[in-house]
Amino acid sequence: MNTNNQWLKQAKQLCAQIGPEDGVDPRLTNRGYHKCKRDYKTQQLCREAQRMLSLTLGEMHSSALEALDIVEVIAEGNGEFLRIIVATNDLTNESDELKIINALQQAEGYLRSIIAQSVKRKRIPALRFSVVNAAEEGTKNAYTKSY
């Protein structure tokens, strides 16, 4: 019984102290783990999209798309869009770049369906494309044009 009384005294002392979160609904406090979970899932989606797109582009019957390499997939707009950064060695002028972008935009529905089958999500973000000249730039962050 003596240990029970000591515990009650300590509990009363702790309850009497005013803390920074007193009077705040615990459901409204920022615990921080939700953001990490969302970021983890977004990064997981980007990795899976990059893997599936790199496999799919090699099997496309378009000469403009077969030579492309997926450099990176980045989530943009709070997860509303996936920025697909592709690299090619055959980029000599702007008309080649536009040809590649047009081919990618025409295949966007098919590419989204491939991503949807692999990740099994209800909604797949829209795709946006950027082209990088792999021969000149050699870095992930050197974008030429974004569409």
C-alpha positions in Angstrom: 0.0 0.0 0.0 2.9 2.3 0.6 4.0 2.2 -3.0 0.4 2.9 -4.1 0.4 6.1 -2.1 3.7 7.3 -3.5 2.4 6.8 -7.0 -0.7 8.8 -6.3 1.4 11.6 -4.9 3.6 11.7 -8.0 0.6 11.6 -10.3 -1.1 14.5 -8.4 2.1 16.6 -8.7 2.4 15.9 -12.4 -1.3 16.8 -13.0 -0.9 20.1 -11.1 2.0 21.3 -13.4 1.0 23.3 -16.4 2.5 22.0 -19.7 2.7 23.5 -23.2 0.0 21.3 -24.6 -2.5 21.7 -21.8 -5.9 22.7 -23.1 -5.1 21.6 -26.7 -7.1 18.8 -28.3 -4.6 15.9 -28.7 -6.0 15.2 -32.2 -4.9 18.6 -33.3 -1.3 18.5 -32.1 1.4 17.9 -34.8 3.0 14.6 -34.1 5.2 14.6 -37.2 4.9 10.9 -38.2 2.1 11.6 -40.8 4.4 13.7 -43.0 7.2 11.0 -42.9 4.7 8.3 -43.9 3.4 10.4 -46.8 6.9 11.2 -48.0 7.8 7.6 -47.8 4.8 6.5 -49.9 5.5 9.3 -52.5 9.1 8.2 -52.8 8.0 4.6 -53.1 5.6 5.5 -55.9 8.4 7.4 -57.7 10.8 4.5 -57.4 8.2 2.0 -58.7 7.2 4.4 -61.6 10.9 4.8 -62.6 11.4 1.0 -62.6 8.2 0.3 -64.6 8.8 3.1 -67.1 12.4 2.1 -67.8 11.2 -1.4 -68.6 8.3 -0.2 -70.7 10.1 2.4 -72.8 12.5 -0.3 -74.0 9.6 -2.3 -75.3 7.8 0.5 -77.1 7.6 0.3 -80.9 8.4 4.0 -81.4 11.9 4.8 -82.5 11.8 8.1 -80.6 11.0 6.3 -77.3 13.2 3.2 -77.5 16.4 5.2 -77.1 15.3 7.1 -74.0 16.6 6.4 -70.5 14.6 7.4 -67.4 16.9 9.6 -65.3 14.6 10.4 -62.4 10.9 10.5 -61.4 9.9 13.4 -59.0 6.6 14.0 -57.4 5.3 17.6 -57.9 2.3 19.6 -56.9 1.7 17.8 -53.6 1.6 14.5 -55.4 -0.7 15.6 -58.3 2.0 15.2 -61.0 5.0 13.0 -61.6 7.9 14.7 -63.4 9.5 12.1 -65.6 13.1 13.2 -66.6 14.3 11.3 -69.6 17.8 11.4 -71.2 18.8 10.8 -74.8 22.0 11.0 -76.8 20.3 11.8 -80.1 19.2 15.3 -79.2 20.7 17.6 -81.8 18.1 20.4 -82.1 14.8 21.5 -80.7 12.7 19.7 -83.3 14.1 16.4 -82.1 13.2 17.4 -78.6 9.6 18.3 -79.6 9.3 15.0 -81.4 10.3 13.1 -78.2 7.9 15.1 -76.0 5.0 14.6 -78.5 5.7 10.8 -78.5 5.8 10.7 -74.7 2.6 12.8 -74.4 0.8 10.5 -76.9 1.9 7.5 -74.8 1.0 9.1 -71.5 -2.3 7.1 -71.0 -0.5 3.8 -71.7 2.3 4.7 -69.3 -0.1 5.7 -66.6 -1.9 2.4 -66.9 1.4 0.5 -66.6 2.2 2.4 -63.4 -1.3 1.8 -62.1 -1.0 -1.9 -62.6 2.3 -2.1 -60.8 1.4 0.1 -57.7 -2.3 -0.8 -57.4 -3.5 2.7 -56.4 -6.9 4.2 -56.9 -5.5 7.4 -58.5 -2.3 7.8 -60.5 -0.8 11.3 -60.8 -0.6 12.9 -64.2 2.7 12.7 -66.0 4.9 15.6 -67.1 8.0 15.2 -69.1 11.5 16.8 -69.2 14.2 16.0 -71.7 17.9 16.1 -70.9 20.7 15.7 -73.4 22.8 13.0 -71.8 25.9 13.6 -74.0 26.3 17.3 -72.9 24.9 17.5 -69.4 25.6 14.3 -67.6 23.8 15.5 -64.4 20.4 14.8 -63.1 19.5 18.4 -62.4 20.3 19.9 -65.8 16.9 20.1 -67.5 16.6 21.5 -71.0 12.8 21.8 -71.4 9.8 20.9 -69.3 6.4 20.0 -70.7 
